[in-house]
Structure formats: C-alpha cells, structure tokens
Amino acid sequence: MITKYKRFTRALSVVLSLLLVFLCFAPVVSAVELSKSDQNKINSYKEEQSALNEKISVAKSKLADLKKDISKQQEYVDELNEQIFNYQDKINNLDDQISVLEGEEAVYQSAVDKLDAEIKKEEDDISHNELQQIDLQQEIEDVNVELQERLCSIYVNGATSELELLFNANDFSSYLTMLELSSSMAKHDNELVESLNNNIKEIDKLTESHKKMIADLEVKKQEQQKQIDLLEVKKSEIVEARNDLKSSQTEVISLQTEARTLLNNLDAQSDTYKSVMSKYERQIDAFDKKIDAIIAAASKPSDSSGTGSNFKPKDGFIWPLQYSDVYISSGFGYRRDPGSGTYKLHGGTDTCCYSGTAGKAVSAAADGTVIIATWHSSYGYYVGIDHGNGFVTIYAHNSSLNTSVGQKVKQGQTIAYAGETGYAFGAHCHFEIRVNGTKVDATQYVRPGQ
C-alpha cells in the first residue's frame, strides 16, 4: 500500500509539473483597466503638450533672431514674455497630467497590494494543505504497519474458527470470553481498514485541492507581475513628466530674470513696456482665480482637514520667517506695483530678513493640511495650507518647497525656503491669510517676531 501511494505521489509531481508548464501559456486574468476618461485626458494632455512644444520651439528660433538685432530689443522683450507664458501653459498641462498619472499609479498600486495579500493567503493555505497531507500520510503508514503486524500474527498462528475456540475452551464461560475477544479484534481490524480507506480518500481530496491552489497561485502571480509592470511604466511616465516640469520651471526662471533686466532698461511709457505689464496683470488676475478655485474645492468654512473646524485666529498663528531680524518690506493694501507701476491691491504681506532672506526657512503659520504645493510664473514656488474653519495661508516666491499636497503639517514646521521665483523683485516671503476665500491683512492675526 505504501509503495502504491509513493507511486501515486510521483505521478502527481509529474502532473503538477505539466500543469505549471501549461499555465505559462494559459491566458492570464486581465489587468486592472483604467477608465476611458482618464486615458482620454492623458491623450489630450499629450496632444496639447506636443503643440506647446512646437510653439516653444518656434518662439526659441524667433528669440534667437531678435536677440542678434539690437534695434529690436523692445520686440525681443515682448517675445521673451510670450515665451514665459508658453512655458506656463506647458507647466499647467504637465501639472494636470501628473495629477491624472498619479491617480492611475494609485489604482495599479492598489491592485498590486490586493494581489499581494491574496498570494500570501494562497501560500498560507498551500502550506496548511501540505501539513495536513504529511499528517494523513503518517496516519496511513501507522495503520499499514499495524495491519501488517495483524496479518503476520494471523499467518503465524492461523485463523481461528468458533468450533476451534469451543474445543480449546476449558468451559463454556471461557469459550464466551474467547469468542468476545476474537470478535473485538475483528471489529478493530475492520475499523483500521475503514480508517485507512477514509484517510486515502481524504488525502486524494487534499491532493486535488493542492493542485487547484497551485494553479490559482500561479495565475495570481502572473497577474500581479502584469500589474507591477504597468505600475513601473506609470511611475516612469510620472518621473519623465516631473523632469520635464522641473526643466520648464528652470527655463521660465531664466527667462524671467532676463526679461526683468531688459524691462528695467525700457522706457516705462513705451508701448512694449505697457504691453508686457498688461499681459502680466491679466496673467496674475487669471492666476488669482485659479487659486480661489483650488481653495474653494479643497477647503470649506466648516472643514476639519487642518486643526479642525474649531480652529480660531486666537488659537495663534506664528510669522512664517522665524528670525530675530525679520521685517515687513511691503505690507497688505493698495500700493504702486514695483513691476507695472500701476496702483493696485497687494493681497499679501512681504517679509524679509536684514541678514538676507534667500534660503531662509519658511515655517507653517499654524497646524493644517497642505492643499497647494506647486509652481507658477506669478507666485513661483508656493504653498497653500488649509487650517480649517475657512482659514488658509499662502507662502509664495520660494526658492524650493519642502512639502507636498495632502501632507499634514505642524505649526513651525519648515514647508519651503525663501527666494525670488515668479513675479518677484528680490528675495522675500509673500505671506497671505485668506478667510473663506477673502484676502485679509495678516498683521490682524500675527506680527513679525511672533
């Protein structure tokens, strides 16, 4: 019986090997499919980006020609700013594209994690099945040994009939005792055989179950690998988009520096100067609306995503530049714009340090949740934090950021480093407090040094 079972086990191994070979060529469960809407968005962004790249390329050639001709300096400045706006459109496109790509990445990561959990459970079940088979195999071998010993005993001693028991008995009482003992032994032998048969049937079931689990596990592993491959592609696309974004931001900063230098040399009354400033004004107005939309979507008057809906100004803000030599370089209110010269509302409070502002740590004014952390040609690198109960703070013109959207930050935590990126004339921290979407004077709630 043992030899027969070992032969069966070897045959099973061959069957399982063939099954695994077959599975390599079998169709795998289809991978998670992304929504057509997301795919259409990506295709649309790529088409738009291709058109913008062409536009930027043409503008570069035009700029190169204009730069050679000193008499066309005003036209050159105008074209420089057009190129800045081209890059900003591309940056906006890349920002939106990255947002969709990260959503897709999350879908694939979720699928990989789910399959990982399923594979672990499948492997645990297989291990449990194998242990059950080992235990049953041991029981079968133990029963075989006991039955062999019984057969040996019967062979040596010979079979005993009831008549023989009667002749060998000293009296009728001992005959009944011997007969009962013989009957008990026969019953025990039958039970052993029945137990052996049941165990063999059970191990057959476990073997079939084992084959199915092995097959399911292989399918899941192949499906997971497909999801991992797709996830890596998506990660690669995000890295590529981020690198393009960073490169575009660097290019804009360079163009802005050159444009500001040339603008300072132009007559403030010239048509070119006025045209450029008019474009800046329109862009800043459009940008303000975009920030309003982001805040409206991410923050509500009763929102509790930051310190909670119970947050009040009295709970305390701190000044974003935590240095002893900090001062306000340009306060909240109407002023003559340093670039355009027009009289308009300055919606934030510009703050600097006497010892130099560039590279200084910018701190979160209060606990909250980051709802904006990106770049724009107007605000440069900027951060927006929702503190709950309608309070949002914004920190602009940074040289770099130290946080990301969705991150919970604590009061005093470094969220950026001060600089002069975007529409800025010198390193400073542009600090805004908005209450239910309206810009307010930050010094109503906190002052430098606090």
C-alpha positions in Angstrom: 0.0 0.0 0.0 2.9 2.4 0.9 4.6 1.6 -2.4 1.4 2.2 -4.3 0.9 5.6 -2.6 4.5 6.6 -3.3 4.0 5.8 -6.9 0.9 7.9 -6.9 2.8 10.8 -5.3 5.5 10.6 -8.0 2.8 10.6 -10.7 1.2 13.6 -9.0 4.5 15.5 -9.2 4.7 14.9 -12.9 1.1 16.1 -13.4 1.8 19.3 -11.4 4.9 20.0 -13.5 3.0 19.6 -16.7 0.2 21.8 -15.2 2.7 24.6 -14.4 4.2 24.4 -18.0 0.7 24.7 -19.3 -0.1 27.7 -17.1 2.9 29.6 -18.6 1.0 29.6 -21.9 -2.5 29.9 -20.5 -4.4 33.2 -20.7 -3.9 35.4 -17.5 -6.7 37.2 -15.8 -6.9 40.7 -17.4 -5.1 43.5 -15.6 -6.9 46.4 -14.0 -8.2 48.7 -16.7 -8.2 52.4 -16.3 -11.2 54.5 -17.1 -11.6 55.7 -20.7 -12.0 59.1 -19.2 -8.5 59.1 -17.7 -7.0 57.7 -20.8 -8.7 60.3 -22.9 -7.4 63.0 -20.6 -3.8 61.7 -20.9 -4.1 61.6 -24.7 -5.5 65.1 -24.7 -2.7 66.4 -22.5 0.0 64.8 -24.6 -1.5 66.3 -27.8 -1.7 69.7 -26.1 1.9 69.3 -24.8 3.1 68.4 -28.3 1.5 71.6 -29.7 3.0 73.7 -26.9 6.5 72.2 -27.5 6.2 73.1 -31.2 5.1 76.6 -30.2 8.0 76.9 -27.7 10.5 75.7 -30.4 9.3 78.3 -32.9 9.5 81.0 -30.3 13.1 80.0 -29.4 14.1 80.5 -33.0 12.4 83.8 -33.2 14.1 84.9 -29.9 17.5 83.9 -31.2 17.0 86.1 -34.3 15.7 89.0 -32.4 18.5 88.9 -29.8 21.0 89.4 -32.6 19.3 92.6 -33.7 19.8 95.4 -31.0 17.3 97.6 -32.8 14.6 95.1 -32.0 15.2 95.0 -28.2 11.6 96.0 -27.4 10.2 93.3 -29.7 12.6 90.9 -28.1 11.4 91.7 -24.6 7.8 91.2 -25.7 8.7 87.9 -27.3 10.5 86.8 -24.1 7.4 87.3 -22.1 5.3 85.4 -24.7 7.7 82.5 -24.3 7.3 82.7 -20.5 3.5 82.4 -21.0 4.1 79.4 -23.4 6.1 77.6 -20.7 3.5 78.4 -18.1 0.8 76.8 -20.3 3.1 73.8 -20.6 3.7 73.7 -16.9 -0.1 73.8 -16.2 -0.5 71.0 -18.7 2.2 68.9 -17.0 0.7 69.6 -13.6 -2.7 68.3 -14.7 -1.1 65.4 -16.5 0.9 64.4 -13.4 -2.3 64.6 -11.3 -4.1 62.1 -13.6 -1.0 59.8 -13.8 -0.7 59.7 -10.0 -4.3 58.7 -9.8 -3.6 55.8 -12.3 -0.5 54.9 -10.3 -2.7 54.6 -7.1 -5.1 52.3 -9.0 -2.2 50.0 -10.1 -0.6 50.1 -6.6 -3.9 49.1 -5.0 -4.2 46.2 -7.4 -0.7 45.0 -6.6 -1.3 45.3 -2.9 -4.5 43.4 -3.1 -2.9 40.6 -5.1 0.0 40.5 -2.7 -2.5 39.9 0.1 -4.3 37.2 -1.9 -1.0 35.5 -2.8 0.1 35.4 0.8 -3.2 33.8 1.8 -2.9 31.3 -1.0 0.6 30.4 0.1 -0.5 30.0 3.7 -3.4 27.7 2.5 -0.9 25.7 0.5 1.4 25.3 3.4 -1.5 24.2 5.7 -2.6 21.7 3.0 0.9 20.3 2.8 1.0 19.8 6.6 -2.4 18.1 6.5 -1.1 15.7 3.8 2.0 14.9 5.9 -0.1 14.2 9.0 -2.5 12.0 7.0 0.4 10.2 5.3 1.9 9.4 8.7 -1.5 8.0 9.9 -1.8 5.9 6.7 1.7 4.5 7.3 1.0 3.8 11.0 -2.2 1.9 10.1 -0.4 0.0 7.4 2.2 -1.1 9.9 -0.5 -2.2 12.4 -2.4 -4.1 9.8 0.8 -5.8 8.6 1.5 -6.9 12.1 -2.0 -8.3 12.4 -1.7 -10.2 9.1 1.6 -11.6 10.2 0.1 -12.7 13.5 -2.8 -14.4 11.7 -0.4 -16.1 9.3 1.8 -17.4 12.1 -1.0 -18.5 14.4 -3.5 -19.5 11.7 -7.1 -18.4 11.5 -9.3 -19.4 14.5 -12.9 -20.6 13.9 -15.7 -20.7 16.5 -15.5 -24.5 16.6 -11.8 -24.4 17.5 -12.5 -21.9 20.2 -15.1 -24.3 21.6 -12.8 -27.3 21.6 -10.0 -25.3 23.2 -12.1 -23.8 25.9 -12.0 -25.3 29.4 -15.6 -24.5 30.0 -18.4 -22.6 28.4 -17.6 -19.4 30.2 -14.1 -19.3 28.9 -15.4 -20.1 25.4 -17.7 -17.0 25.5 -14.8 -14.8 26.7 -12.5 -16.1 23.9 -15.3 -15.6 21.4 -15.9 -12.0 22.5 -12.2 -11.2 22.4 -11.9 -12.6 18.9 -15.0 -10.6 17.8 -13.4 -7.4 19.3 -10.2 -8.0 17.4 -12.1 -8.5 14.2 -14.0 -5.3 14.8 -10.8 -3.4 15.5 -9.3 -4.8 12.3 -12.3 -3.6 10.3 -12.0 -0.2 11.9 -8.4 0.0 10.9 -9.2 -0.8 7.3 -12.0 1.7 7.3 -9.8 4.4 8.8 -7.1 3.6 6.1 -9.7 3.9 3.3 -11.0 7.2 4.7 -7.5 8.6 5.1 -6.7 7.7 1.5 -9.9 9.4 0.3 -9.1 12.5 2.3 -5.5 12.7 1.1 -6.9 12.4 -2.5 -9.2 15.4 -1.8 -6.3 17.3 -0.4 -4.1 16.5 -3.4 -6.8 17.7 -5.8 -7.2 20.9 -3.7 -3.4 21.3 -3.6 -3.3 21.2 -7.4 -6.0 23.8 -7.7 -4.4 26.1 -5.2 -1.0 25.8 -7.0 -2.7 26.7 -10.3 -4.6 29.6 -8.7 -1.4 30.9 -7.1 0.5 30.8 -10.4 -2.4 32.8 -12.1 -2.3 35.4 -9.3 1.5 35.7 -9.5 1.3 36.3 -13.3 -1.5 38.8 -12.9 0.4 40.6 -10.1 3.6 40.8 -12.3 1.5 42.3 -15.1 0.2 44.9 -12.6 3.7 45.6 -11.4 4.9 46.1 -14.9 2.1 48.6 -15.6 2.9 50.3 -12.3 6.5 50.7 -13.2 5.5 52.2 -16.6 3.2 54.7 -14.9 6.0 55.6 -12.4 8.4 56.1 -15.3 5.8 58.4 -17.0 5.5 60.4 -13.8 9.2 60.8 -13.4 9.5 61.9 -17.0 6.7 64.4 -16.6 8.2 65.7 -13.4 11.6 66.1 -15.0 10.0 68.0 -17.9 8.1 70.1 -15.4 11.3 70.9 -13.5 13.2 71.8 -16.7 10.3 74.1 -17.8 10.3 75.8 -14.4 14.1 76.4 -14.6 13.7 77.7 -18.1 11.0 80.2 -17.1 13.1 81.4 -14.1 15.9 82.1 -16.5 13.6 83.9 -19.0 12.0 85.9 -16.2 15.4 87.1 -14.9 16.4 88.2 -18.4 13.1 89.8 -19.1 13.2 91.8 -15.8 16.7 93.0 -16.6 15.6 94.2 -20.0 12.4 95.7 -18.8 14.3 97.9 -16.3 16.2 99.4 -19.3 13.0 100.1 -21.2 11.0 103.3 -21.1 8.1 102.8 -18.7 6.0 104.8 -21.2 6.9 102.7 -24.2 4.3 100.6 -25.9 6.3 97.4 -25.3 6.6 98.1 -21.6 2.9 98.7 -21.3 2.1 95.7 -23.4 4.2 93.4 -21.3 2.8 94.7 -18.0 -0.7 94.4 -19.3 -0.1 90.7 -20.0 1.4 90.3 -16.5 -1.7 91.8 -15.0 -4.0 89.6 -16.9 -2.0 86.5 -16.0 -1.9 87.4 -12.3 -5.7 88.0 -12.3 -6.2 84.6 -14.0 -3.9 83.0 -11.5 -5.7 84.6 -8.6 -8.9 83.0 -9.8 -7.2 79.6 -10.1 -6.0 79.8 -6.5 -9.6 80.8 -5.5 -10.9 77.7 -7.3 -8.3 75.4 -5.6 -9.1 76.8 -2.2 -12.9 76.5 -2.8 -12.5 72.9 -3.9 -10.2 71.9 -1.0 -11.4 74.0 1.9 -14.8 74.8 3.3 -15.9 77.2 6.1 -16.6 74.2 8.4 -13.8 71.9 7.0 -11.9 70.0 9.6 -9.0 68.9 7.4 -6.5 71.1 9.3 -6.5 71.7 13.0 -10.3 71.1 12.9 -13.4 73.1 12.4 -12.8 74.6 15.9 -9.7 76.5 14.7 -9.9 80.2 15.6 -7.4 83.0 15.0 -6.9 83.3 18.8 -5.5 79.8 18.7 -2.5 81.5 17.3 -0.5 82.0 14.1 3.2 82.4 14.0 5.1 84.5 11.5 6.5 82.4 8.5 10.0 83.7 8.9 11.1 82.9 12.4 14.2 85.1 12.7 15.0 87.9 15.1 15.9 90.4 12.3 12.7 89.9 10.3 10.8 93.0 8.9 7.9 93.8 6.6 9.2 95.0 3.2 5.8 95.6 1.7 2.5 95.5 3.6 -1.0 94.5 2.8 -3.1 97.1 0.9 -3.1 99.3 -2.1 0.3 100.2 -3.5 2.1 101.0 -6.7 3.2 97.7 -8.2 7.0 97.5 -8.4 6.8 96.0 -11.9 4.0 97.6 -13.7 3.8 100.8 -11.7 0.0 100.6 -11.5 -1.8 101.3 -8.3 -3.4 98.0 -7.1 -4.2 95.8 -4.1 -1.3 93.9 -2.7 -3.1 90.9 -1.2 -0.2 89.6 1.0 2.5 90.8 3.4 6.1 90.7 2.1 8.6 89.9 4.7 12.4 89.8 4.7 15.4 89.5 7.0 18.1 92.2 7.4 20.7 89.4 7.3 19.5 88.2 3.9 16.3 86.4 3.0 17.3 84.0 0.2 17.4 80.4 1.5 15.8 81.2 4.9 13.4 78.5 6.2 9.7 79.3 5.7 7.5 77.9 8.6 3.9 76.9 8.7 1.9 79.6 10.5 -0.3 77.0 12.2 -1.2 73.3 12.0 -3.0 72.3 8.9 -3.2 70.3 5.6 -1.3 71.3 2.5 -3.8 71.9 -0.3 -1.3 73.6 -2.8 2.4 72.9 -3.3 3.4 73.8 -6.9 4.9 76.4 -9.1 3.5 79.3 -11.2 5.3 82.1 -13.1 3.5 84.6 -10.9 4.0 83.1 -7.4 7.0 81.0 -8.3 7.2 78.0 -5.9 4.3 78.5 -3.5 2.4 76.6 -0.7 -1.2 76.8 0.5 -2.2 75.4 3.8 -5.8 74.8 5.0 -6.2 75.4 8.8 -9.9 74.6 9.0 -12.8 76.8 9.7 -12.2 78.8 6.5 -8.6 79.9 7.2 -6.0 79.3 4.5 -2.4 80.7 4.4 -0.3 81.0 1.3 3.5 81.4 1.1 4.9 82.5 -2.3 8.2 83.2 -4.3 10.1 80.4 -2.5 13.4 79.0 -4.0 12.2 75.5 -3.3 9.4 73.5 -1.5 9.7 71.1 1.4 6.2 69.7 1.5 3.5 68.2 -0.8 -0.3 68.2 -1.3 -2.2 66.2 1.3 0.6 66.4 3.9 -0.4 67.3 7.5 2.0 70.0 8.9 2.6 71.3 12.3 3.0 74.9 13.4 6.6 76.0 12.9 7.4 73.1 10.5 9.6 74.1 7.6 7.5 74.0 4.4 9.7 75.9 2.0 12.8 78.0 1.6 12.6 81.7 0.7 13.6 83.0 -2.7 12.5 85.3 -5.5 10.9 82.9 -8.0 7.9 84.1 -10.1 6.9 87.7 -10.4 9.2 89.0 -7.7 11.8 91.7 -7.4 14.2 90.4 -4.8 14.1 87.5 -2.3 11.2 87.7 0.2 8.3 85.6 1.6 4.9 86.7 0.3 2.6 85.7 3.1 -1.2 85.7 2.8 -4.1 84.8 5.1 -7.4 84.1 3.4 -10.6 83.8 5.4 -13.4 82.0 3.4 -11.6 82.9 0.2 -11.0 86.6 1.0 -7.5 88.0 1.4 -7.1 89.8 4.7 -4.2 91.7 6.4 -2.1 89.1 8.1 -1.0 91.6 10.8 -4.5 91.5 12.2 -3.7 88.0 13.5 0.1 87.9 13.9 3.1 90.2 13.6 6.8 89.6 12.7 8.7 88.2 15.7 5.7 86.2 16.9 
